[in-house]
Amino acid sequence: MNKAKFITFEGVDGAGKSTHLAWFADTLRQRGLEVLITREPGGTPLGERLREILLNQPMHAETEVLLMFAARLEHIEQVIRPALQRGTWVVSDRFSDASFAYQGGGRGVPLAKLELLERWVHEDLQPDLTLLFDIPVEIARQRLSNNITLDRFEQEQADFFERVRAAYHRRVQQNPQRYAVIDAAQSLEKVKYQLEEVVLSI
Ligand code: TMP
């Protein structure tokens, strides 16, 4: 049997990644695979409580990083590793790339601090594949404007999201074989078509 894979979905808020995640996981299930869907911050009872705080409570940028990685450690130990060990594939709506993009790119937290936490929390665990839903910030913001309420991140200005997007692009350049970049500005149908291509390549 092939080793269970760890797949993550990333992108700026409004890119539409969460809309496609369930369909993507179902497509894998149709191949007879066991698939667990999870998310960050969150994925465990403690992680979901931290999510509530992270999305709503103003805090220092480095407190934000530490809480993201605290939630992540719990998620990895309680959910991700046990699932992979029993042969279940894991599809996570965000993982550490989001910390490099949002806290590193968006908030300007030094890369060295993020790398230190990454080594501490999951030196030996990296996603096998990351789907980056890439979209011009203007279009993503238009999509967000349909939401009734916006969380602390969604309320950030366009320049914040430009830095987040640029940081994601740098991550892809550094390690292109791990990423599939999806053009998320396209129609739902066309995005789905791109995802089908990704599924075929797994
Ligand atoms: P979501 O809206 O995609 O569920 O993600 C929640 C927010 O958390 C999103 O605005 C991005 C942010 N986030 C970070 O800033 N750093 C992280 O490490 C993670 C996992 C999420």
Residues whose N, C-alpha, C, O or C-beta is under 5 A from the ligand:
A	BS01	TMP	D13 E40 P41 M68 R94 F95 A98 S99 Y102 Q103 F153 E154
